[in-house]
Amino acid sequence: MAEQPLAPHRINQRLLNGPVRVLVVGCGGTGAAFASGLPYLHQAMRALGHPGGLQVTVADGDLVSESNCVRQPFNVHHVGRNKAEVLVTGLNNWWGLGWQALPHHITQEDRLEGYDLVVGCVDNRAARRLLARLTRGAWSVRYWLDAGNDADFGQVVLGEPREQSVSALRLPMVDELLPDTVRPGPENNGPSCSAVEALTRQAPFTNHLVAHHMLFLLGQLFTRGELTHHGMFLNLARGTVEPIPVDPRQWEAMKAVPAPPARGTKRTRSRAQDDLHAPPAAA
């Protein structure tokens, strides 16, 4: 007997009643590329009748360095200035927006209450672990969108901290599907000291491709109101994209794969990408 297709995930209805309050955490390669695409989504939502579109806040405590000017939307005149402030000022001036910048890192002292959607563009497991805890502690947060990448691959996962209703299927978050991404252990995420090192450690446009898949996922959610997949793995070396379907059987298969020892962030992400090709759970 053929399996019945699963129902798609439908958008939380609270996000259709007014401006969607978005917090973007991290303004590096992926975060800056992602935030730079949000005005297009904002305009599309308004054109389709959404009452308010997006109200975005970008948080990052880092200052622009010379090496950032290679893969991130900054130039030499921005060196020494706060990344979030530079990026948001530019977006506001260009698009006529009133978005906000938080020129500091998110810490355990911060509260995410008041945001509907939290977007994590962080490059280490400790920061991702913190966001997992903070999103679950904020009742206003409906979704957590997380992204991570290495030199030529990446993952994107959209999850829900809690159920929308008794009948709705909750989307698991990244720390549930890929526990290695939050597991304590040595990190391998030091900043690049030069433009050459930045290009050697990561292929050009890796961040942009990950960011565009994040934007497409949100575009589907806000313009169509539903999703058949809530994330993906990108293998840029092979030129492939593997979706993470809205399917509890696939979720269980991903969770069942034995995790490797916690080493560097990048190694565990690599293993997580390969795990997607493990056989699915039996129906």
C-alpha positions in Angstrom: 0.0 0.0 0.0 1.4 3.4 -1.0 2.3 5.8 1.8 0.1 8.8 2.1 2.0 12.1 1.6 2.4 14.1 4.8 0.7 17.4 5.2 2.9 20.5 4.8 3.9 22.7 7.7 1.6 25.7 7.8 2.8 29.1 9.0 2.1 30.1 12.6 -1.0 32.3 12.2 0.3 34.9 14.7 2.8 36.0 12.1 0.1 37.1 9.7 -1.5 39.7 12.1 1.2 42.4 12.1 4.9 43.2 11.5 7.1 40.1 12.0 9.8 41.0 14.5 13.0 39.4 13.3 16.3 39.2 15.2 19.4 38.3 13.1 22.2 37.2 15.4 25.6 37.4 13.6 26.7 39.8 10.9 29.5 37.9 9.3 29.6 36.3 5.9 26.3 34.5 6.1 24.5 37.0 8.4 25.3 40.1 6.4 24.3 38.4 3.1 21.1 37.1 4.7 20.2 40.5 6.2 20.9 42.2 2.9 18.3 40.1 1.2 15.5 40.7 3.8 14.3 44.0 2.3 13.3 42.1 -0.8 11.3 39.7 1.3 9.8 42.6 3.2 8.6 44.2 0.0 7.2 41.0 -1.4 5.2 40.4 1.8 3.8 44.0 1.7 2.9 43.6 -2.0 1.0 40.5 -1.2 -1.0 42.2 1.5 0.9 41.3 4.7 0.0 43.9 7.4 3.5 45.2 8.2 6.1 43.0 6.6 9.3 42.6 8.6 10.7 44.6 11.4 14.4 43.6 11.7 17.1 43.9 14.3 20.6 42.8 13.6 23.0 42.0 16.5 26.7 41.7 16.4 29.5 43.0 18.6 32.3 42.6 16.1 34.1 45.4 14.3 34.9 45.5 10.6 38.4 44.3 9.8 40.3 44.6 6.5 39.9 40.9 5.8 36.1 41.2 6.2 36.1 43.4 3.1 36.7 40.4 0.8 33.6 38.2 1.5 31.4 40.6 3.4 29.5 43.8 2.3 32.0 46.2 3.9 34.7 48.5 2.5 37.9 50.0 3.8 36.0 53.1 5.1 34.1 50.8 7.4 37.1 49.3 9.1 37.0 49.7 12.9 33.3 50.4 13.0 30.6 48.0 14.3 29.3 45.5 11.7 25.7 45.6 12.7 25.6 49.4 12.8 27.3 49.7 9.4 25.0 47.2 7.7 21.7 48.4 9.1 22.5 52.0 8.4 23.2 51.2 4.8 20.0 49.1 4.5 17.9 51.9 6.1 19.4 54.6 3.9 19.0 52.6 0.7 15.5 51.1 1.3 14.0 53.8 3.5 13.6 51.4 6.4 13.6 51.9 10.2 15.4 48.7 11.1 17.7 48.6 14.2 21.2 47.4 15.1 22.4 46.0 18.4 26.2 46.6 18.5 26.9 43.8 21.0 27.0 40.0 21.1 24.0 38.2 22.4 24.7 36.7 25.8 22.9 34.7 28.5 21.8 38.0 30.0 19.8 38.9 26.9 16.1 38.1 26.7 14.6 37.4 23.3 11.0 38.1 24.4 9.4 40.4 21.8 10.8 38.7 18.7 8.8 36.3 16.5 11.7 34.9 14.5 15.3 34.4 15.6 17.9 33.8 12.9 21.2 32.4 14.0 24.2 33.1 11.7 26.9 32.1 14.2 30.1 30.3 13.6 30.6 28.3 16.8 28.7 25.7 18.9 28.7 27.7 22.1 26.8 30.5 20.5 24.3 28.1 18.9 23.8 26.4 22.2 23.1 29.7 23.8 20.5 30.6 21.1 18.8 27.2 21.6 18.3 28.0 25.3 17.3 31.6 24.7 14.7 30.8 22.0 13.1 28.1 24.2 12.9 30.6 27.1 11.1 33.3 25.0 7.4 32.6 24.6 7.1 35.1 21.7 9.6 33.3 19.5 7.7 31.2 17.0 10.7 30.1 14.8 14.4 29.7 15.0 16.2 29.6 11.7 19.8 28.4 11.9 22.6 28.2 9.4 26.1 26.9 9.5 28.8 26.2 6.9 32.4 25.2 6.3 34.6 25.7 3.2 32.2 24.2 0.6 29.1 22.9 2.4 26.4 24.2 4.8 23.2 23.4 6.5 20.0 25.4 7.1 17.3 24.3 9.6 14.1 26.1 10.5 12.5 24.9 13.8 9.9 25.7 16.4 10.7 26.1 20.1 7.2 24.8 20.9 4.0 23.4 19.4 1.7 25.8 17.6 -1.3 23.6 18.7 -2.1 20.1 19.8 -2.8 19.0 16.3 0.1 20.8 14.5 3.4 18.9 13.8 6.2 20.8 15.5 9.3 21.4 13.4 12.4 20.2 15.4 15.2 22.7 15.8 18.8 22.3 14.7 20.0 21.2 18.2 17.5 18.3 18.1 18.3 17.1 14.6 22.0 17.8 14.6 23.2 17.6 18.3 26.8 17.9 17.2 26.2 21.5 16.3 25.7 22.4 20.0 27.9 19.8 21.7 30.6 21.3 24.0 34.1 20.9 22.8 37.1 22.6 21.1 36.1 25.2 18.5 37.7 25.8 15.2 36.4 29.2 14.3 39.2 31.7 14.7 39.0 34.9 12.5 41.0 35.2 9.3 44.0 37.5 9.7 44.2 38.4 6.0 42.2 38.4 2.8 44.3 35.6 1.4 43.6 33.4 4.5 39.9 34.2 4.3 39.8 33.0 0.7 41.9 29.9 1.4 39.7 28.8 4.3 36.4 29.2 2.5 35.4 29.2 -1.2 34.0 32.5 -2.5 30.2 32.8 -2.3 29.7 29.9 0.1 28.0 32.3 2.6 25.9 33.8 -0.1 24.5 30.5 -1.3 23.6 29.5 2.2 22.0 32.9 2.8 20.0 32.6 -0.4 18.6 29.2 0.6 17.6 30.7 4.0 15.8 33.5 2.3 14.1 31.2 -0.1 12.8 29.1 2.8 11.4 32.1 4.5 10.0 33.4 1.2 8.1 30.1 0.8 6.8 30.3 4.3 5.6 33.9 4.1 4.3 34.1 0.5 2.8 30.6 0.2 2.0 30.0 3.9 3.4 26.5 4.0 6.5 24.4 3.7 7.1 20.8 2.5 10.7 21.0 3.7 12.2 23.0 6.6 15.9 23.0 5.8 18.6 21.6 3.6 22.2 20.4 3.3 24.3 22.0 0.6 27.4 20.3 -0.8 28.9 22.9 -3.0 31.8 20.6 -4.0 29.4 18.2 -5.5 26.8 20.8 -6.6 24.0 19.2 -4.6 21.2 20.3 -2.3 19.4 17.8 -0.1 16.2 19.0 1.5 15.1 18.1 5.1 11.5 17.2 4.6 8.7 17.8 7.0 8.6 14.1 7.9 8.9 12.6 11.4 10.4 9.4 9.9 13.3 11.4 8.3 13.8 13.3 11.6 14.1 10.0 13.6 16.5 8.7 11.0 18.7 11.8 11.4 18.6 11.6 15.2 19.4 7.8 15.2 22.8 8.2 13.4 25.6 7.8 16.0 27.3 11.1 16.7 31.1 11.3 16.4 33.3 12.7 19.2 33.0 16.4 19.7 35.9 18.0 18.0 36.0 21.1 15.9 32.8 22.8 14.7 33.7 22.3 11.1 34.4 18.5 11.4 31.1 17.8 13.1 29.2 19.8 10.5 30.8 17.8 7.8 29.7 14.5 9.4 26.2 15.9 9.8 26.0 16.6 6.1 27.1 13.1 5.2 24.6 11.7 7.7 21.7 12.9 5.5 22.5 10.0 3.1 21.9 7.4 5.8 18.9 5.1 5.0 15.6 6.5 6.1 13.7 4.9 9.0 11.3 2.1 8.1 7.7 3.3 7.5 
